């Protein structure tokens, strides 16, 4: 059985914008991730990860992580309260 190794080409470009709606008083974050090298028929994936699942930082239940992934880019994560 042959395993195919996918070569990662680095991190994608991204922009995070804080938004506020004065009518509803709601705050939001807009994540804009740029994946110019992905194939036309593939879709980027995202998921939320709890602080207890990750192994990079110490656990803190006040935070979650939002992960974005698309081959051949590295996975990026944002720490969100």
ABEGO torsion letter per residue (X at the ends): XBBBBBBBAEBBBBBBBBBBBAAAGBBBBBBBBBBAABBAABBBBBBBBBAAABAABBBBAABBBBBBBBOABBBBBBBBX
